[in-house]
Amino acid sequence: MMEKSVDILFTEEILKCFLESFHLQTEVKKLGDFENYVFEAYRGNKPVILRITHSTHRSKDEILAELDWMNFLHQQKVNCPEAFTSSNNQLIEDMPVGDGSFFYACLFSKVDGYPVKIKSDVFNNQLFHAWGKAIGHMHSVTKEYKPSKEIKLRPAWENEELLDIESYVPNEKEVIKNTKLLIKELKSLPINKDNFGLIHSDIHSGNFFYDGKCVHVFDFDDCSYHWFASDIAIPLYYSVLYGYHNSSEMEREQFASNFLFYFIQGYEEHHSLPVAWKEQLPLFFMLRDITLYSVLHKKISPEERDLEINRMIEGLKSRIIKKEPIVKLG
């Protein structure tokens, strides 16, 4: 759910102008409005994805860096969207709004496949293998990536605004203290070309389609310079968070062990596992607890939270305070 201050600025007129800029039909289907407005539209008879971002969320340079990397991956046959240019031959169209801020629009191909629900029969070992394979392929190819001329680099992991946790929960001293301790521990991890690079950062099951054989990843909005192991942690983290939140600790651990077995088999088809990756996963689980805790406070005011959101927030807070990862690995 978009912040009210941004929602007030986003009008039908702005959407209409962006649709014209990319030669799209006027009929659209809204797919999301959490951090960006996302629509399915048509260019001729082909479905495409129009994403509109407010400048409080991303700068134009950050979006250009995302699109540059994504188009490189697409050219290297990674299963991901291609970013298209507008009628002005621009990857991004911008529009100023009354308060001096901007909306930025970009257009992507729609990937093949279908969405996968965590509770479905398709959420199985074959999928976990394909998921790992897709991420291993992305990491392998990215090691050869050189940003195009004039492209400013995507931010590194520690520049994530959600890690500035005091801004969102100023009075929670224990949460703030443990966040700082975790950041310090992460900063001590080794960095080299085999364990660190530009990663997607958010490949949970809501950010890919599956065609029965291959995983097709989209939504590169959070891409950043980070440890490759974080891209291994996030799929497992969200699978446990949404699939096993009411399960026993033993059931979580059994699921995690099985998930990683098949996921890693797929990953290693394209890329060697980073050194000490398994020891590092709990750190990245805890890091995601913190950023999720921040974003829920940022996006959803106390009066808008339902029982499920409140339970999630309490679970996150409890783990952050206890310094416990969402699942223990054997």
N, C-alpha and C positions, 0 to 999 in steps of 0.2 A: 504494500500500500504506500503510495507516494506521499511525501510530506505535504501537508495542506498548503504551505507557502508556495510550493512548486505547482501543485494542482490548480491553484487559482490562476496561475499564469498560462497554463496550457489550454488553448482554445481550439474549437473546430476549425477556425480560420488557419491556424498554424499547421494543423494536420493536413488541411486541404492544399496549402502551399507546398508542403513537403511531398505530397502525393504527385503534384504537378511536376515538381523538380525532377522526380525520378520516373516520370511517364507511367504512373500507376493508375489503375482504375479506382474510382471513388469508393466502391464498396470495400470495407475492410472488416477483419475480425480481430478484436483485441485479445491478445494472448497473455499479457501481463502488465503490471504497473508498480512493481516493488521498488526497483532502483532505476529502471528505465521504462518508458512506454514501448511496448512491443506489439506489433500488428502483423497479421498475415494479410498480404495484399496480392494483387495480380498485375503482372506485366505481360500484356497480351493474354494468353491463356495459361501462363506459367505462374505457379504460386511462389512468392518471394516473402522475405521477412524484412519489415521496416522497423528500425529501432530509433527512438527519439530520446535523447539524453539531455538533462539540464546541466548547465555549467557548474552548479554546486556539487555535482556528482563526479564529473570528469572534465578535464580540460581538452581542448581540441587536439593538442599535441599528444596527450595520452591515448585518445581514440585513434589518431593517425598511426601511432606506434602499434596499437593492437591490430589494426587492419593490415599494416605492412607485414607483420608476423603471420597473421592468418592466411594472407594470400601466398606467402612463401610456403607455408605448410600445405596449402591446397595444391600449389604447383608441384610439390614433392610427393603428391598422391596420398597425403594424410586425409582421412575421412573427416572433413570439416567444411564449413561454408566458405564460399568465395564472396568477397566484398565487391560490389558493382559500383561503377561511376554513374553520376547523374547526367542530365542533359548538358550540363556545363562542364562535363568531364572531370568532376570532383568526386572524391571518395566520401567527403563530408559536405553537406549543405548546412549552413548556419542561419539562424534567424534571431535578431536581437528582440528582447521584450522590454516592456516599459521601465523596469527597475534597473536596467543596465546589464542584466544577465543575458544569457543566450540559450537557445535550444539547438542541439546538433542532431542531424539525421543521417543515418547511413543505411545501406540496403545490402541484404545478404541473400545468397541462394538458400533454398530450404533443403535440408539434408534428407537423405533417404531413410526409410525405416519408420518405426512407430515408437511411441513412448512406452516405457516399462514401469509398471507399478511394483513396489517392493513385495507386496503380498501376492503377486501373480505367479503362475506356474513357470513363466519364462524367466523369473528371477532365480536362476539355477547355476550349476557349475559351468555349463557351456557359456553362459553370459559372463560369468566372472573371468573366464579365460579370455574371452573377446575384449572385455573391458581392460584387462591388463595389457593385452596385445596392442590396443589402440594407444594407450599411454606410453608404453615402451617405444612404439613407433614414433610418436611425437617427440619424446626426449632424444631419441637417436638422431632424428632429422634436424632438430633444433641446434644441435652442437655445431652444425655447419652454417647456421643462420648469421648473416651480417645485415644489420638494419640498413635500409636504403639511405642514400644521401639526404641530408636535411631532417632525418627522423630523430627525434629526441627519445632517449631510452624510456621504457616503462619503469615505474618505480620499483625499488627493491622491497622485500617483505616488511622491513622495519619502518617503511614510510607509510604503512597502512594507517589511515586516520583512526580506524576503530581500535587500534592499540593504545590510543590516547584515552584510556578508559575513564580517567578523572572527569572528562567532558560529559560522560553519560551517566556515571554513578559517583558523583563527587564525594559522597559521605561513606562509601563502603571501603573502609581503610584496609581490611584484610584482602579484599579482591584487588585493590590497587597495588598493595605490597607484593602479592603473589604474581601479578602481571609483570611487574618490574623484574622480579627474580627470574621468571621464565625468559623474558627478553634477554637478560644478561647471560643466562645459560645457553640460549640459542646463538648468541653472538660469539660464543667460544667454540662453536662447532667448526671443523675444517671446511674450507671452500676450495674446490678445484673444478676443472671442466667436466669431470666424470660424476660429480655429485650435485652440481649447482648450475642453474641457468634459467632461461625464461620458461616458465611453466604456466599452465592454464589456471591452476590454483583452486578450481571449484568443480571437479568432474564427478558430481553426484549423479544419481539416476535421473534427476530432473533436467540434466544438461546434456543428455544424449538421446538419440533414437537408435533402435536396434533393428536390423533387417533379418534376424534369425541366424546370421553368421557373423556380421561385423557390427561394431559400435561406431556411430557417427556423432562426433562431439560438436556442440555449439556453445554459444554464450561465453565468449572469451573476455568479457568485461572486467574480470578480476585478475587478468594475467599479470604476473610480476616476476621479478628475479628472486629465486627461492631455491631451496634444496629440492632435488628431484623426489626425495623421500616424502615430501609433503603431498605430492600428487598421488602417492601410494596410500598415504594415511587418509586422505579426504574421502575416497570411495568407501572405505571400510567404516570410517567415522559415521557418515550419514546412513549407511546401511544398518548400523547398530542403533543409531539415534531414532530412526523412523520404523525400523522393523522389529527391534528387540527392546523397546523402552520399558515394556512390562515384564520382561523375561528375567529369569534368575541369572546370577553372575556366571554360573556354570554354562547355561545355555548360550549366553553372549560369547563366552570364551570358545565354546565348541564351534559356534558359527564363524567367529573370527579366524580360527585355525583352518577351517575348511575353505573359507573365502580366500584367504591368503595363499593357500596351496594352489588353487586353480588360477587365481589372478597373477601370481608370480610366474607360473608356467608360461602364461601368455606374454607377460612383460619381457621375460628373458628371450623370447623369440626375436626381439628387436634390439634390446639394450641390456647390458650387464647391470646387475643390481649395484647400487652405490654401497660403498664400504660402510658397515655399521648401520645400515638402513633400519633394521628391525629394532635396535636399541633406541633409535631416534623417533620411531613412530609415536610412542607415548607423548613426547614433547609436542609433536604436531597435532595430536588429539587435543592436548591441553590448550594449545594456541588457538585452535578452532573454537573451543568452548568460550574463550575470551572474546573473539571477534563476533561470535554469534550472540553472546550476552550483550555486547555493545550495540549491535545492529538492532536487536529487539527493543532495547531501551530508546534507541534513536528514532525508530520508525513507528513504534506502537505505544501510544500514551497509556498510562495505567487504566484510564476509564474505557479504553478500547480493547483491553485484553480479555480474552475469554478464559475459561478454566484450563483449556489445553495449553495456551500460551503461558499462563501463570505457572503451570506445572513444569513446563520446559525451562522457564526462567529460574525457578527454584532448584531444579536439577543441575542446571549450569552453575549456579552460584555455589551450591553445595560442593560440586567437584572442584571448582576453582579454589575454594577455601581449604579443602582437604588435600589439594594438589594431586587429585586422582584422575587418571585417564578414563575415558568412557568405557574402555574394555581392557582387561589385562591380557597380554600375549604370552603364550606358553613358550 
